[in-house]
């Protein structure tokens, strides 16, 4: 008999991931304690470790990807405005 999928709340995932990060028990022990597959615990632990720095970012600061996309958009706007300016210079009588 297979088990049905159960949704887990973020607080539960955080608790399990933090317990896994502490390293006091093996994945198998944690899996039996929390009734979750060891692979899920490994995924939650990995996510916690890779995204932990975002927790401590300053409010209002943007992630690197957001900054890069914003910068690319601004450069695109600058190019468009420069083209419009050149076109206006050519078409305007002096």
Contact map, one row per residue, 1 for C-alpha under 8 A:
1110000000000000000000000000000000000000000000000000000000000000000000000000000000000000000000
1111000000000000000000000000000000000000000000000000000000000000000000000000000000000000000000
1111100000000000000000000000000000000000000000000000000000000000000000000000000000000000000000
0111110000000000000000000000000000000000000000000000000000000000000000000000000000000000000000
0011111000000000000000000000000000000000000000000000000000000000000000000000000000000000000000
0001111100000000000000000000000000000000000000000000000000000000000000000000000000000000000000
0000111110000000000000000000000000000000000000000000000000000000000000000000000000000000000000
0000011111011000000000000000000000000000000000000000000000000000000000000000000000000000000000
0000001111111000000000000000000000000000000000000000000000000000000000000000000000000000000000
0000000111111100000000000000000000000000000000000000000000000000000000000000000000000000000000
0000000011111110000000000000000000000000000000000000000000000000000000000000000000000000000000
0000000111111111000000000000000000000000000000000000000000000000000000000000000000000000000000
0000000111111111100000000000000000000000000100000000000000000000000000000000000000000000000000
0000000001111111110000000000000000000000000100010000000000000000000000000000000000000000000000
0000000000111111111000000000000000000000000000000000000000000000000000000000000000000000000000
0000000000011111111100000000010001000000100110000000000000000000000000000000000000000000000000
0000000000001111111110000000000000000000110110010000000000000000000000000000000000000000000000
0000000000000111111111000000000000000000000010010000000000000000000000000000000000000000000000
0000000000000011111111110000000000000000000000000000000000000000000000000000000000000000000000
0000000000000001111111111110010000000000110010000000000000000000000000000000000000000000000000
0000000000000000111111100000000000000000000010000000000000000000000000000000000000000000000000
0000000000000000011111110000000000000000000000000000000000000000000000000000000000000000000000
0000000000000000001111111100000000000000000000000000000000000000000000000000000000000000000000
0000000000000000001101111100000000000000000000000000000000000000000000000000000000000000000000
0000000000000000000100111110110000000000000000000000000000000000000000000000000000000000000000
0000000000000000000100111111110000000000000000000000000000000000000000000000000000000000000000
0000000000000000000100001111111000000100110000000000000000000000000000000000000000000000000000
0000000000000000000000000111111100000100000000000000000000000000000000000000000000000000000000
0000000000000000000000001111111110000000000000000000000000000000000000000000000000000000000000
0000000000000001000100001111111111110100000000000000000000000000000000000000000000000000000000
0000000000000000000000000011111111111100100000000000000000000000000000000000000000000000000000
0000000000000000000000000001111111110000000000000000000000000000000000000000000000000000000000
0000000000000000000000000000111111100000000000000000000000000000000000000000000000000000000000
0000000000000001000000000000011111110000000000000000000000000000000000000000000000000000000000
0000000000000000000000000000011111111000000000000000000000000000000000000000000000000000000000
0000000000000000000000000000011101111101100000000000000000000000000000000000000000000000000000
0000000000000000000000000000001000111111100000000000000000000000000000000000000000000000000000
0000000000000000000000000011011000011111110000000000000000000000000000000000000000000000000000
0000000000000000000000000000000000001111111000000000000000000000000000000000000000000000000000
0000000000000000000000000000000000011111111100000000000000000000000000000000000000000000000000
0000000000000001100100000010001000011111111110000000000000000000000000000000000000000000000000
0000000000000000100100000010000000000111111111000000000000000000000000000000000000000000000000
0000000000000000000000000000000000000011111111100000000000000000000000000000000000000000000000
0000000000001101100000000000000000000001111111110000000000000000000000000000000000000000000000
0000000000000001110110000000000000000000111111111000000000000000000000000000000000000000000000
0000000000000000000000000000000000000000011111111100000000000000000000000000000000000000000000
0000000000000000000000000000000000000000001111111110000000000000000000000000000000000000000000
0000000000000100110000000000000000000000000111111111000000000000000000000000000000000000000000
0000000000000000000000000000000000000000000011111111000000000000000000000000000000000000000000
0000000000000000000000000000000000000000000001111111100000000000000000000000000000000000000000
0000000000000000000000000000000000000000000000111111111000000000000000000000000000000000000000
0000000000000000000000000000000000000000000000011111111100000000000000000000000000000000000000
0000000000000000000000000000000000000000000000000111111110000000000000000000000000000000000000
0000000000000000000000000000000000000000000000000011111110000000000000000000000000000000000000
0000000000000000000000000000000000000000000000000011111110000000000000000000000000000000000000
0000000000000000000000000000000000000000000000000001111111000000000000000000000000000000000000
0000000000000000000000000000000000000000000000000000111111101000000000000000000000000000000000
0000000000000000000000000000000000000000000000000000000111111000000000000000000000000000000000
0000000000000000000000000000000000000000000000000000000011111000000000000000000000000000000000
0000000000000000000000000000000000000000000000000000000001111100000000000000000000000000000000
0000000000000000000000000000000000000000000000000000000011111110000000000000000000000000000000
0000000000000000000000000000000000000000000000000000000000011111011000000000000000000000000000
0000000000000000000000000000000000000000000000000000000000001111111000000000000000000000000000
0000000000000000000000000000000000000000000000000000000000000111111100000000000000000000000000
0000000000000000000000000000000000000000000000000000000000000011111110000000000000000000000000
0000000000000000000000000000000000000000000000000000000000000111111111000000000000000000000000
0000000000000000000000000000000000000000000000000000000000000111111111100000000000000000000000
0000000000000000000000000000000000000000000000000000000000000001111111110000000000000000000000
0000000000000000000000000000000000000000000000000000000000000000111111111000000000000000000000
0000000000000000000000000000000000000000000000000000000000000000011111111100000000000000000000
0000000000000000000000000000000000000000000000000000000000000000001111111110000000000000000000
0000000000000000000000000000000000000000000000000000000000000000000111111111000000000000000000
0000000000000000000000000000000000000000000000000000000000000000000011111111100000000000000000
0000000000000000000000000000000000000000000000000000000000000000000001111111110000000000000000
0000000000000000000000000000000000000000000000000000000000000000000000111111111000000000000000
0000000000000000000000000000000000000000000000000000000000000000000000011111111100000000000000
0000000000000000000000000000000000000000000000000000000000000000000000001111111110000000000000
0000000000000000000000000000000000000000000000000000000000000000000000000111111111000000000000
0000000000000000000000000000000000000000000000000000000000000000000000000011111111100000000000
0000000000000000000000000000000000000000000000000000000000000000000000000001111111110000000000
0000000000000000000000000000000000000000000000000000000000000000000000000000111111111000000000
0000000000000000000000000000000000000000000000000000000000000000000000000000011111111100000000
0000000000000000000000000000000000000000000000000000000000000000000000000000001111111110000000
0000000000000000000000000000000000000000000000000000000000000000000000000000000111111111000000
0000000000000000000000000000000000000000000000000000000000000000000000000000000011111111100000
0000000000000000000000000000000000000000000000000000000000000000000000000000000001111111110000
0000000000000000000000000000000000000000000000000000000000000000000000000000000000111111111000
0000000000000000000000000000000000000000000000000000000000000000000000000000000000011111111100
0000000000000000000000000000000000000000000000000000000000000000000000000000000000001111111100
0000000000000000000000000000000000000000000000000000000000000000000000000000000000000111111100
0000000000000000000000000000000000000000000000000000000000000000000000000000000000000011111110
0000000000000000000000000000000000000000000000000000000000000000000000000000000000000001111111
0000000000000000000000000000000000000000000000000000000000000000000000000000000000000000001111
0000000000000000000000000000000000000000000000000000000000000000000000000000000000000000000111
